[in-house]
Amino acid sequence: MPLFAVHISDGVLSPIFLGLGFAIALVLILPAMFRVEEDEIPRIGLLTAAFFVASLIHIKLGMTSVHMLLNGLVGVILGRRAPLAIIVALGLQALLLGHGGFTSLGVNAVVMSIPALVARCVLVLLAGKRPVLPRRAMIAGFVAGGLAVLLTASLYALVLLIAGIEDFQIIATLGFAVHLPLAGIEAVIVGVATSYLARVKPEMLGLTRIIRDP
């Protein structure tokens, strides 16, 4: 497991913040569970699997490495359903891969879900629901994907600084820094994916069919 993974392990945070994490996660998950349509289930399952597998893809950075997050991609496709997919995948990662922990599951879900929801808002803001050019859809996805990683790393560092049972300032700072290159990588991935989906299946993004560049 990478040294600076944004999965916070058990025994790192104070109990009061662990409880607060579950409370906030519940606030995010309840709307995600409300009136899930039958045709949404395969999409949620697919993005849950993608988010789970992303943690196995490591990118070497000097003497350490980081793994892919893809919560931005989950957010732009699933929208308000994103927390549902994220918490299930995080639970499986903790159970099967030892990534993160069970007492910190709520905090990890919040750290991952809020940026995913922000990514969706960015996509809608920049691309809109009207027909847009492929270039515009790609730019919207690029910004959403990169911002999701930066916000995730920022929340991870902030949680360690505020709620850590020890002084994690160095780890928090380095953890944020090593995710900066990943922000660029995921920005490209989400940008390309958004442009492609907008062309062939815009309903997955909640967009009207995209028009061609002149």
WOPE-V880857 format. One record per pair of residues at least 12 apart in sequence whose C-alpha atoms are under 10 Angstrom apart, sorted by the first residue. I is the first residue (numbers start at 1). J is the second residue. Records with the same first field share a line. If there is no record, write none. Layout:
# WOPE-V880857
I=J  J
This chain:
# WOPE-V880857
1=55  56  58  64  65  66  67  97  98  99  100
2=55  58  59  60  64  65  66  67  99
3=63  64  65  66  171  174  175
4=64  65  66  67  153  171  172  173  174  175  176  177  178  179
5=55  64  65  66  67  68  69  99  100  153  156  175  176  178  179
6=66  67  69  99  100  108  111  112  152  153  154  155  156  157  172  175  176  179
7=55  90  93  94  98  99  100  101  104  105  107  108  109  111  112  156
8=99  100  101  102  103  104  105  107  108  111  156  159  160
9=94  98  99  100  101  102  103  104  105  108
10=100  101  102  103  104  105
11=101  103  104  164  165
12=101  103  104  160  163  164  165  166  168
13=103  104  107  159  160  161  162  163  164  165  166
14=104  160  162  163  164  165  166
15=103  104  163  164  165
16=163
17=104  106  107  159  162  163  164
18=102  103  104  105  106  107  108  163
19=103  104  106  107
20=106  107
21=103  104  105  106  107  108  109  110  111
22=103  104  105  106  107  108  109  110
23=106  107  110
24=106  107  109  110
25=83  84  87  105  106  107  108  109  110  111  113  114
26=83  106  109  110
27=83  110
28=80  81  82  83  84  109  110  113  114  117
29=80  81  82  83  84  85  86  87  109  110  113
30=80  81  83  84
31=80  81  83  84
32=78  79  80  81  82  83  84  85
33=80  81  82  83  84
34=80  81
36=81
40=78  81  204
43=74  77  78  81  85  204
44=74  77  78  81  82  84  85  86
45=84  85  88  89
46=74  85
47=70  71  73  74  75  77  78  82  85  86  89
48=71  74  82  83  84  85  86  87  88  89  90  92
49=85  86  88  89  92
50=69  70  71  73  74  85  89
51=68  69  70  71  72  73  74  85  86  88  89  90  93
52=68  69  70  85  86  88  89  90  91  92  93  97
53=67  68  69  70  89  93
54=67  68  69  70  71
55=67  68  69  70  89  90  93  97  99
56=68  69  93  97
57=69
59=181  182  185
61=178  179  181  182
62=178
64=178
65=178  179
66=175  178  179  181  182
67=179  182
68=149  179  182  183  185  186
69=112  145  148  149  152  179  182  183  186
70=112  116  145  146  148  149  186  187  189  190
71=83  85  86  112  113  114  115  116  117  119  145  148  149  152  186  190
72=112  113  114  115  116  117  118  119  120  141  142  143  144  145  146  147  148  149  152  186  187  189  190
73=116  119  120  141  144  145  148  186  187  189  190  191  193  194
74=86  113  116  117  119  120  145  190
75=112  113  114  115  116  117  118  119  120  121  123  144  145  148  205
76=116  117  118  119  120  121  122  123  124  140  141  144  145  190  194  204  205  206
77=116  119  120  123  193  194  197  202  203  204  205  206
78=116  117  120  204  205  206
79=116  117  118  119  120  121  123  124  204  205  206
80=113  116  117  120  121
81=113  116  117
82=112  113  114  115  116  117  120
83=109  110  112  113  114  116  117
84=109  113
85=109  113
86=108  109  110  112  113  116
87=105  106  108  109  110  112  113
88=105  109
89=109
90=102  105  106  108  109  112
91=105  106  108  109
107=155  156  159
108=152  155  156  159
110=152  155  156
111=151  152  153  154  155  156  157  158  159
112=148  149  151  152  153  155  156
113=148  152
114=148  151  152  155
115=144  145  147  148  149  150  151  152  153  154  155
116=144  145  147  148  149  151  152
117=144  148
118=144  145  147  148  151
119=140  141  142  143  144  145  146  147  148  149  151
120=140  141  144  145  148  205
121=144
122=140  141  143  144  145  147  148
123=136  137  138  139  140  141  142  143  144  145  194  205  207
124=137  140  141  144  205  206  207
125=140
126=138  139  140  141  143  144
127=139  140  141  207
128=140  206  207  208
129=202  205  206  207  208  209  210
130=206  207  208  209  210  211
131=198  202  207  208  209  210  211  212
132=198  199  207  208  209  210  211  212  213
133=195  198  199  209  210  211  212  213  214
134=192  194  195  196  197  198  199  210  211  212  213
135=191  192  195  212  213
136=191  194  195  210  213
137=191  192  193  194  195  196  197  198  199  207  210
138=187  188  189  190  191  192  193  194  195  196  198
139=187  188  190  191  192  194  195
140=187  190  191  194  195
141=186  187  188  189  190  191  192  193  194  195
142=183  184  185  186  187  188  189  190  191  192  193  194  195
143=183  184  186  187  188  190  191
144=186  187  190  191  194
145=183  184  185  186  187  188  189  190  191  194
146=180  181  182  183  184  185  186  187  188  189  190  191
147=183  184  186  187
148=183  186  187
149=176  179  180  181  182  183  184  185  186  187
150=176  177  179  180  181  182  183  184
151=176  183
152=176  179  183
153=172  173  175  176  177  178  179  180  183
154=172  173  175  176  177  179
155=172  176
156=172  173  175  176
157=169  170  171  172  173  174  175  176  177
158=172  173  176
159=172
160=172  173
161=173
195=210
196=210
197=209  210
198=210  211
199=211  212
